[in-house]
Amino acid sequence: MLSDAETRLAARDDLAATVLANNRAAGRKIAVAESCTGGMVSVALTDIAGSSDVFSAGFVTYSGHAKQSQLNVSSEILETFGEVSLATAWAMAAGALANSEADLAVAITGIAGPGGGSEKKPVGQVVFARALRGQDPDDYFTQRVQFESTDRAAIRHAATLFALDLLQPDKDELRPSEDIALPA
């Protein structure tokens, strides 16, 4: 019987392989901009041999300064909305496109816990954005997800899977969305 960690890794690897295959078939390159996942999406993709023909870039921008210097997220956005916000995720995705040769970028920023949360931004709140090159920036997909857990590993794993799923070509029609709650 597989342990929880082994089951999580298998699910992650299967999804990453599918993401790469589907984007390869679509002739696309992808990029990710990560904060709370700390590179877990990039690792999932690059753990698959041959990923370099699809995976263009991964940005791990854990601090506000890194978001500004690597992804061109403005200080006004960070000061007005905070690092965990729809505006910041949107800007991160736009920055990942601008700073890579990717056709599609996904951004993740959130509060994985166990500390650091607040009433307005509790532990488990993760914000995602998805940007397609050539798409009207007003139509970039953004969504705030409240993962129903306070377990850091579970939240980061769930956020990684959610982000990987957003990299699927069949998500191209997604537009800004309402907040949702999901188990982690």
N, C-alpha and C positions, 0 to 999 in steps of 0.2 A: 504494500500500500504506500502511495506517495504522501510525503509530508505536505503541509500547507505551503511551505516555501517551494517545494518541487512542483506542486500543482500550479502555483502562481507563475513560476518560471516557464513551465510548459505552455500555459495560456498566452503569456507574453510572447514567447518565441513563435508560436503558431500565428498569432496576429501580425507580428512584425514581418514574417515571411510572406504572408498574404498581402500586406501593404506594399512591400517591395515588388512582388510579382504583378500586382494590379497596376502600380504606377509605371513599372517597366513596360507593360503591355500598352499603356496609354502614352508612352513616350515622354514621361514627365520626370523632372528632378524635384526633390522635396527638401525642406529645411525645417528645423524646429528651434524655437527659442524657449528655453526652460528656466524656471526659477525654482519652485518648491520641489520639483522632481529631480533637480540637481544632475541632469544628464541621463536619467534613466531611459528616456525615450531614445536618445541618441545611441546609448549602449544597446538597447533592444534591436535597433536597426543595424548597427555595425557588428553585432554578434553574428549576423548572417553573412556567410562568405559571398562575395560578389556584390555587396550592397553599394559599392562606390559608383556604379553606373546610374544609380537612382538617388542616393543620399548625397546631397550637395554640401550641407553645412548644419552644424549644431552649435547653438550659442547657449552657454550656461551663464545666465546673468542673475545671480543670486542677490546682489545688492542693487540699490537704486543707481549708484554710480556706474556699475557695469551695464545696466539697462540703458543709461544715457550714452556711455562711451562706445558700446558695441552695437547698439540697436537704434541709436538716435532718438530714444524716448525723451521727450522734453521735460525739463525740470518743472514747468508749469503743470503738466499732466500729473507728475508724481506728487507735487505739492498740493494740488487741488483734489485729486481723487485717491491718492495713495498707491502703493505698489501692488496691492491686491484690488484691482478694479477692472471694469470692462474697458475703460479708456486705456489703461496701461497694457492690458493684454492685446488690445487692438493695435496699439503703437508698436508693441513687441513683434507682432506678426508682420506688420508693415516693414519694420526694420529688418527682419529676417529676409524678406523678399529683396529689399533694397541692397542688402549687403551679401547677397549670394546669387548664384545663377539658377536658383530654384524657381519652379513654376507654381509651387504650392508651399505655403508655410503654415505651421501651427504654433501657437504660443500658449504657455501654461504659467500661471502665477497663482500662489495660494498660501494657505496656512496649514501646514501638515501637522503641527503640534509636536509634543503634547502641550506646550505653552504658546504664548504669542497671540492668542485669540482675544477677541473683545465681543461685546454684545452685538455690535454691528457687523463684525467680521469674525465669526467664531471659528475655532479649530475645525478643519474639514472643509472650509469654503475654498474652492478652487475656481479660478476664472480661466476660460479658454477663448482663443480667437483663431480663426482660420481665414487665410487670405490667398486668393488665387491671382496670379500675375494677369494684369489686364482687366481685372474685375473692378467695378466701381467701388472705391473704398467704403462708401456708405452701405454697401451690401456685404461687407465682410461679416462672417458669422462670429458672433460673440455669445457667450453663455456663462452664467454663474451657476456652479453646481455646489450643493451642500452635501458632502459625503457624510453619511450618518455613522460616524465612528470618531473616536479620539485616538485611535492607534496610528501612529506615524507611518509605520510600514504599510498598513492596509490602505491608508489615504493615498500615499505615494504610488502604490501599485495600481489602485483604482484610477488615479489621475493619468498614469502612464497608459493604461488600456484605453481610456476615454480619448486621449490624445492620438494614440495610434489609430483608433477607429476614425477619427476626424481626418486622417491622412488618406483615407480611401477615396478613389475617384468618384464613387457613387454619392459622395457627400457634397458635390459641387453646387447643388441647388439650395443648400442650407443658407439661411439668412439669420440676422440677429434674432435671438430667441429669449423666451421667458426663463426665469430662474427655475431650477429643478432640484429635487433631493433624490439621492441614490444611496443604496447601501455601499459600504466600502469593503 
